[in-house]
Structures are given as structure tokens and as C-alpha cells.
Amino acid sequence: MAIMKFSADEIREKVKDHSLTVAVVGLGWMGLPTACLFGEAGANVIGVDLNPEVVEKVNRGESYLAEPGVPQILKRLLSEKRLRATNNIQEAASQSDATILLVPTLIDKQRSADYSAVESSCRDLGKGIQNGCLIIFESTCGPGVTERVVKSTLEKYSGLKAGADFGLAYSPVRAMGGRALGDIQRYPKIVGAIDEKSLGAADALLSTIIKGGIVKVQDIKTAEASKLFETIYRDVNIALANEFAMFCEKAEIDYDEVREAANTLKEYCHLHIAGVGVGGHCLPVYPYLLASETDRLEARLKLVLNAREINDGMPGHTARLVANGLRASGRSVKGSKVVVLGISYRANVKETRFSPSIELITLLKRRGARLVVFDPKFSTTEIVDMGYATEPTLKASIEKANCVVITVPHDEFRRIDPRELAASVSKSAVIVDCAHILNPMLVEKAGLMYRGIGRGSWTR
């Protein structure tokens, strides 16, 4: 069925009456929820992933992701025989009216963009796509990559022409792991396309799962840039907060108090919370995807890359806070029992990609600390398999600790009582609160030493 021949209303209707098939290539943190949403909207869905274990689990109705809501939808769609998974991209493309391409975009060891997964997927996709189909690329990329890599590869291996024989659009995902289903539907969906016909078809198809509206932009490069800019905006603002926080430590000023006071000018000031670093797949990677385009365009991104340097350096800064606190208590890092609470990259999410906590653990190990790691989002077995010593409970983990580092504000950690901490850790232990969840006065009243990122008036 040639989706590009249908009107917008016809596309929406064919989704609703189960007569349109959508392939979703890449069943990762955003791909699997996207596949579920299209299935919920009424489409027949073919999920594609090169990992055979992922394909097997999806076909058994098992979500391998800790993503709320996905397991229930997955089981329902499988029972209705409206979703199946495969590792054959070419076959899935040949049986689909539209394909959503959502594969990893990475950086290499030199921090240059790596689009090899995109190019490889497009080779197989090109061998299978049919005349009149629609391709929507959703992976984050530098401006120009959709046309330079996706379009050219699809055309080469299909023998078809984008715009004439098949539709091509770009529409970035705007969602976070742990709340993907809601985010995908809630936020406005940005779409750029190779021509007006592709734009209209993409608008119609995506509107069947998007409640926040469609934002149509003038071309693909504009859509590509919008995703990078909105993400890098956060990274730069976090770097500003971290730089201010490090200044406050030297100046004996409490950054948290400054931030709260400054942000009362709500219309103009929105200072972020300082922390141990920036994790997840997005913020540590996307600035380099944009920077990879600078040589081609003879442009410079000094502020963007300086922000990355600041945020990348925060685990090292936290390690120095640990050393400072232990030294003030008459100990050294070497030989001290240091407990790191939290290995997820952000609160209440079971995800460790680019987690700054892992870098912090590595740094403290190098300095000879006796490390124990605890995170309530992971089982003891999972943490041990990562190579870390752990205990089954928070209380057991902090027993006789010389230093406790709280890296992420999981709800479980927010309930920590300084008096209970003091009853378990060693005498005069150091608490390094990178998550800004403990009251310094209560910590010190309990007989413990307090350190925190940006808490200069408490770091003497």
C-alpha cells in the first residue's frame, strides 16, 4: 500500500482501522515505546532490532526496558497479533507502508560523530522499501546528516528517488527514559521533510500518536538543529550551575541558597541544580554531534565545548570533595570505606549510560578507596555483574563507612535520616551530598561531617 498516495485524513483513518503497517527500526529506549504507541493508535507494527535477545523478548511480550507502561501495552498488542519483532530490516521494510528509523547515533573515541549504525540500517532498509512508502528518521544527528547519509544511502540501495518515489522526513524524539510514553505523546513533535508531500504524510502519521501537536519547520536541517539546540541548551546551563557551584565552594557561599534567591526573578533567572555530572545518552553525546559539523562549515562552538569540559570534570571535582572531607576527618582516601549511593545517571531511572557516578567510582578506586556501591533501582546481582562490591540493603551498605557519597536523588535516598546514618557509619564519617537532599545542619548535628557540591559555607 503506497502511503504517499493517500491524503492526510486517509492516512489517519487507515491507522485507526488497522490497515496500515508501520515498521520501527531500533527497539531501544525510544524505539520500543514508539512502536507501542503506533500499535495503540491502531497500526500494525513490525519492530526491528539487530539484537536477537531483544527480538525474542519482545515476541514473548517481555519489555527488557524499565519503562513504565510498555510491558502492559506490549502484551496487549501481541495478544491482538498487531505487533511482532524481527531482526530482518529488509523484510520488515518490504512489508511496511511507513518506517520509523530510530537507531543509535554515537561518538567515537575522538568524540567525532559515528553514524555507522544509521548507514548500515539504511543499506538494509533501502533494499526493502517499496515505491510510495514513507521514511521518518528520528535519531538525533547533526544538521545535514539526514540528507547526506540517510537519503543518499536509501537512494543508492533502493534505486528509488526521495521525494519522487518515496517520502522522507526527519522528526526528533523529545522524551526521557523512564517516562517515554508520556513524553512522546505530550510534547509538540517537530517535523521537517524533503518536500511538502513528505511533510504532509509525516504530519498525518505522527499525529496519530502525538497529543501535543505537530510543529512543521521549513526543512530537514532546521528540524535536526532544533533537537541539538534544545538539548545542548540544558547542558550549557548545567555547566553554568556547576561552575557557579565550584566558585561558591571557594568563596564560602551556599550555592543552593543563592540559586533559590536568584530564581525568584522567575521571568529572567532559571539557575539549574549543580551536580556530580551529566549522564544519559543525550547530553554527553549531542554537543559532539553538532561539533562534528564545525569543520565542514568552518564554524566554532567554544561555549558548547567549554560546557562539556566543565560537566565532564564534575566526577573529578566530586572525588576531590571526598578527599577533602576525609582529610579533614584525619583520614585519606586510600584504605577508607567509601560508599557511593546511586549509579543511575538521574533520579528514579534504572539507566547507567554515561552515568557520572561510574566515572566517580573509577576515580575513587584508583585512589585506593574500599568502594561499596548501592542503588535501589538495581539488584545485588546486577551491581556485582558490573564489577562493584555491594550489599542487599542501604543500611548494610553504609555500615562502618568512612564516607558516604549521594550522587543521585532517588526517592529512597530522599528518605534518609541523618541520625540513622550516624548510627551506622563510622565515627566522624563524611557525607558528600551531590544530590542536594540532606540538610547540612542536621547532618552535622548528628555528628557527621558535611560536604556538598556548591555548599561553600559548609565546606571549610
C-alpha positions in Angstrom: 0.0 0.0 0.0 1.5 3.3 -1.1 1.0 5.7 1.8 2.3 8.6 -0.2 -0.8 8.4 -2.5 -3.2 9.0 0.4 -4.5 12.2 1.8 -3.8 13.1 5.5 -7.3 12.1 6.5 -6.9 8.8 4.7 -3.6 8.1 6.5 -5.2 8.7 9.9 -8.2 6.6 9.0 -6.1 3.7 7.8 -4.1 3.7 11.1 -7.3 3.6 13.1 -8.8 0.7 11.1 -5.7 -1.4 11.3 -5.0 -1.3 7.6 -1.6 0.5 7.7 1.7 -1.2 8.7 4.5 0.8 10.4 8.0 -0.6 10.9 10.0 0.8 13.8 13.7 0.1 13.3 15.6 0.1 16.6 13.8 -1.1 19.7 15.8 0.9 22.2 14.7 3.3 25.0 12.7 5.4 22.5 12.0 2.9 19.7 10.1 0.3 21.7 7.8 2.9 23.3 7.2 4.4 19.8 6.3 1.0 18.4 3.8 0.5 21.3 2.2 3.9 20.7 1.7 3.2 17.0 0.2 -0.1 17.9 -2.1 1.6 20.4 -3.2 4.1 17.7 -4.3 1.1 15.5 -1.4 0.4 13.2 0.0 -3.0 12.6 3.6 -2.8 13.9 6.8 -4.6 12.9 9.5 -3.9 15.4 13.1 -4.4 14.2 16.2 -4.8 16.2 19.5 -6.5 15.4 19.9 -7.9 18.9 18.3 -11.4 18.8 17.7 -11.3 22.6 15.6 -8.1 22.2 13.6 -9.6 19.4 12.9 -12.8 21.4 11.9 -10.9 24.5 9.6 -8.6 22.6 7.9 -11.5 20.8 7.3 -13.1 24.2 5.8 -9.9 25.5 8.7 -9.1 27.8 10.0 -5.5 27.9 13.7 -5.5 28.6 13.5 -1.8 29.5 12.5 -0.4 32.8 9.9 1.8 31.1 6.5 2.3 32.8 3.5 1.2 30.8 5.4 -0.5 28.0 5.0 -4.1 29.3 1.3 -3.8 29.5 0.9 -2.3 26.0 3.3 -4.9 24.5 1.4 -7.8 25.9 -1.9 -6.4 24.7 -0.7 -5.8 21.2 0.9 -9.3 21.0 -2.4 -10.9 22.1 -4.2 -8.9 19.4 -1.5 -10.0 16.8 -0.8 -6.4 15.9 2.9 -6.3 16.8 5.8 -8.6 16.1 9.5 -8.2 16.2 12.2 -9.3 13.8 15.9 -8.7 13.1 15.4 -8.6 9.3 15.3 -4.9 8.3 14.9 -5.6 4.6 11.9 -7.9 5.1 10.2 -5.5 7.5 10.6 -2.6 5.1 9.2 -4.6 2.2 6.0 -5.3 4.3 5.5 -1.8 5.7 3.8 1.4 4.5 6.0 3.6 6.7 9.2 3.1 8.5 10.4 4.9 11.6 14.2 4.8 11.8 15.4 5.1 15.4 18.9 3.6 15.7 21.8 4.8 17.8 23.9 7.8 16.8 27.2 7.7 18.7 30.6 9.3 19.1 33.9 7.6 18.6 37.0 7.7 20.9 37.9 11.0 19.4 34.4 12.3 20.1 33.5 12.6 16.5 30.1 11.6 15.3 29.7 8.0 14.4 26.7 7.3 12.1 27.8 3.8 11.1 24.6 2.2 12.6 22.5 4.6 10.7 24.3 3.9 7.4 24.2 0.2 8.0 20.4 0.2 8.7 19.8 2.4 5.7 21.6 -0.1 3.4 19.2 -2.9 4.5 16.2 -0.6 4.6 17.0 0.6 1.0 17.0 -3.0 -0.2 13.4 -3.5 1.1 11.5 -0.2 0.7 8.7 -0.1 -1.8 7.6 2.7 -4.2 5.3 5.1 -2.4 6.4 4.4 1.2 7.3 7.0 3.8 10.6 7.0 5.8 10.8 9.1 9.0 14.3 9.4 10.5 14.1 10.1 14.3 17.7 9.6 15.6 19.5 12.7 16.8 22.1 13.9 14.3 24.0 16.9 13.0 22.3 19.3 10.6 22.6 17.8 7.1 23.1 14.2 8.1 19.6 13.0 7.1 20.1 14.1 3.5 23.9 13.3 3.4 23.7 9.8 5.0 20.1 8.6 5.2 18.8 9.9 1.8 21.9 9.1 -0.2 22.1 5.5 1.2 18.4 4.8 0.8 18.5 6.0 -2.8 21.7 4.0 -3.6 20.4 0.7 -2.3 16.7 1.1 -3.4 17.2 2.6 -6.8 14.3 4.9 -5.9 14.4 8.7 -5.6 13.5 10.5 -2.4 10.6 12.9 -3.0 9.7 11.3 -6.3 9.4 7.6 -5.3 9.3 7.7 -1.5 8.7 10.2 1.2 11.4 11.3 3.6 11.1 13.3 6.8 13.0 14.0 9.9 11.4 14.2 13.3 13.5 14.1 16.5 12.3 12.3 19.6 11.7 14.6 22.6 11.5 12.3 25.6 13.4 10.9 28.5 13.9 7.4 29.6 11.6 6.3 32.4 8.7 8.4 31.1 9.0 7.9 27.4 5.4 7.0 26.6 4.0 10.2 28.2 6.8 12.4 26.9 6.4 11.2 23.3 2.7 12.0 23.3 2.8 15.2 25.4 5.5 17.3 23.8 5.0 19.0 20.4 6.5 17.0 17.6 8.9 18.8 15.3 8.9 17.7 11.7 10.9 18.7 8.6 10.8 17.0 5.3 12.4 16.8 1.8 9.2 18.2 0.2 5.7 19.3 1.0 4.2 15.9 0.2 6.5 14.1 2.6 5.8 16.8 5.3 2.1 16.3 5.0 2.3 12.5 5.1 4.7 12.6 8.1 2.4 15.1 9.9 -0.6 12.9 9.4 1.1 9.7 10.5 2.7 11.2 13.6 -0.4 13.0 14.6 -2.0 9.6 15.4 0.3 9.2 18.4 1.1 12.8 19.3 -1.3 14.8 21.5 0.9 17.9 21.9 0.6 18.9 18.3 2.9 18.9 15.3 5.5 21.7 14.6 6.2 21.8 10.9 9.5 23.5 10.0 10.8 24.7 6.6 13.3 21.9 6.0 15.1 18.9 7.5 18.2 20.7 8.6 16.0 23.0 10.8 14.4 20.0 12.5 17.8 18.4 13.0 19.2 21.6 14.6 16.2 22.1 16.8 16.9 18.8 18.6 20.5 19.5 19.2 20.0 23.1 20.3 17.3 22.2 22.9 19.5 19.5 24.4 22.7 21.5 24.4 20.9 24.4 26.0 20.4 22.2 29.0 24.0 21.0 29.0 25.3 24.6 28.9 23.0 25.7 31.7 24.1 22.8 33.9 27.7 23.7 33.2 27.0 27.3 34.3 25.4 25.9 37.5 28.4 23.7 38.1 30.9 26.5 37.5 29.0 28.8 39.9 28.9 26.0 42.5 32.6 25.5 42.4 33.1 29.2 42.8 30.8 29.1 45.8 32.8 26.4 47.5 35.9 28.6 47.3 34.0 31.8 48.4 32.3 30.0 51.3 28.8 30.8 49.8 26.0 28.3 49.7 25.1 27.9 46.0 21.7 26.3 46.9 20.7 29.4 48.8 22.0 31.7 46.1 20.1 29.7 43.4 16.9 29.9 45.4 17.2 33.6 45.9 18.2 34.4 42.3 15.4 32.3 40.8 12.8 34.4 42.5 13.3 36.6 39.4 11.3 33.9 37.6 11.0 35.7 34.3 14.7 36.1 33.8 16.6 33.6 36.0 16.4 29.8 35.9 19.6 28.6 37.5 20.0 24.8 37.5 21.0 22.5 40.3 24.7 21.6 40.4 25.7 18.0 40.5 28.2 15.2 40.1 28.0 15.5 36.3 25.7 14.9 33.3 24.7 11.4 32.1 22.3 9.6 29.8 22.8 9.1 26.1 21.8 12.7 25.1 23.7 15.5 26.9 27.2 13.9 26.9 26.9 13.0 23.2 24.9 15.5 21.3 27.2 18.5 21.7 29.8 16.4 19.8 27.4 15.6 17.1 27.0 19.3 16.5 30.7 19.9 16.9 31.4 17.3 14.2 29.8 19.6 11.7 32.0 22.6 12.5 35.0 21.5 10.4 32.7 21.1 7.4 31.2 24.5 7.9 34.3 26.3 9.3 32.3 27.2 12.4 33.4 27.2 16.0 31.5 26.2 19.1 33.6 27.5 22.0 30.9 27.8 24.6 29.3 24.4 23.8 32.6 22.6 24.1 33.7 24.5 27.2 30.4 23.5 28.9 31.2 19.9 28.0 34.6 20.2 29.6 33.1 21.6 32.8 30.4 18.9 33.1 32.9 16.1 32.2 35.1 17.3 35.0 32.5 17.1 37.8 33.2 13.5 38.8 36.8 14.5 39.4 35.7 17.5 41.4 33.5 15.3 43.5 36.4 12.9 44.1 38.3 15.9 45.4 35.4 16.8 47.8 35.6 13.2 49.1 39.4 13.6 49.6 39.0 17.0 51.3 36.4 15.7 53.7 38.3 12.6 54.6 41.5 14.6 55.1 39.6 17.0 57.4 38.5 13.9 59.5 42.1 12.7 59.7 41.9 10.0 57.0 43.0 9.6 53.4 41.1 8.1 50.5 43.4 5.1 50.4 42.0 2.4 52.6 38.9 4.3 53.6 35.5 2.7 53.1 33.6 4.9 50.7 30.0 4.1 49.8 28.6 5.5 46.6 24.8 5.7 46.7 23.5 5.8 43.2 24.8 4.6 39.8 21.9 5.7 37.7 22.5 8.8 35.7 19.4 10.5 37.1 16.8 10.1 39.8 14.4 7.2 39.8 15.6 5.7 36.5 17.3 2.4 36.0 19.9 3.5 33.4 23.7 3.9 33.6 24.6 5.1 30.2 27.3 7.8 30.6 26.5 7.9 34.3 28.9 10.3 36.1 28.7 8.1 39.1 30.6 5.3 37.3 33.4 7.8 36.5 33.5 8.8 40.1 33.7 5.2 41.3 36.6 4.6 38.9 38.5 7.7 40.2 38.0 6.7 43.8 39.1 3.1 43.1 42.3 4.5 41.6 43.0 6.4 44.8 42.7 3.2 46.8 39.3 3.6 48.4 37.4 0.5 49.5 34.3 1.0 47.4 30.8 -0.2 48.1 28.0 0.7 45.7 24.3 0.7 46.4 21.4 1.6 44.1 17.8 0.6 44.9 17.0 0.5 41.2 19.4 -2.4 40.6 19.5 -5.8 42.1 22.6 -7.0 44.1 23.4 -9.4 41.2 23.2 -6.6 38.6 25.6 -4.4 40.6 28.0 -7.3 41.2 27.9 -8.1 37.5 29.0 -4.5 36.8 32.1 -5.3 38.9 31.2 -3.5 42.1 31.0 -4.6 45.7 27.6 -4.1 47.2 25.2 -5.1 49.9 21.5 -6.1 49.7 20.3 -3.1 51.7 21.2 0.6 52.2 21.8 0.0 55.9 24.2 -2.9 55.3 26.0 -0.9 52.6 26.8 2.1 54.8 27.8 0.0 57.8 31.1 1.4 59.2 31.6 3.7 56.2 34.1 6.5 56.4 32.5 8.4 53.7 29.0 8.2 52.0 28.5 9.9 48.6 25.0 10.5 47.5 25.1 11.0 43.7 21.5 10.9 42.6 18.3 11.9 44.4 16.4 8.7 44.2 13.2 8.8 46.2 14.6 6.1 48.5 17.6 8.4 49.3 15.4 11.4 50.0 14.1 9.5 53.0 17.5 9.1 54.6 17.6 10.4 58.2 21.0 11.8 59.2 20.5 10.3 62.7 20.1 6.9 61.2 23.2 7.5 59.0 25.2 8.4 62.1 24.1 5.2 63.8 25.5 3.1 61.0 28.6 4.8 59.7 32.0 5.2 61.5 32.6 8.0 63.9 33.0 11.4 62.3 32.2 10.0 58.9 32.0 12.3 55.9 28.7 12.8 54.0 29.2 14.1 50.4 25.7 15.2 49.2 25.9 15.7 45.5 22.1 15.3 45.2 21.2 18.3 47.4 18.8 16.2 49.5 20.2 16.5 53.1 20.1 19.4 55.5 23.7 20.3 56.3 22.8 21.4 59.8 21.0 18.2 60.6 23.9 16.2 59.2 26.4 18.0 61.4 24.1 17.9 64.4 24.1 14.1 64.1 27.9 14.2 64.5 28.9 13.8 60.8 30.9 16.0 58.6 29.1 17.5 55.6 30.3 18.3 52.1 28.3 19.2 49.1 28.7 20.5 45.6 28.4 24.2 45.8 27.8 24.2 49.6 30.7 26.5 50.3 29.5 27.7 53.6 29.5 24.1 54.7 32.9 23.2 53.2 35.6 24.7 55.4 
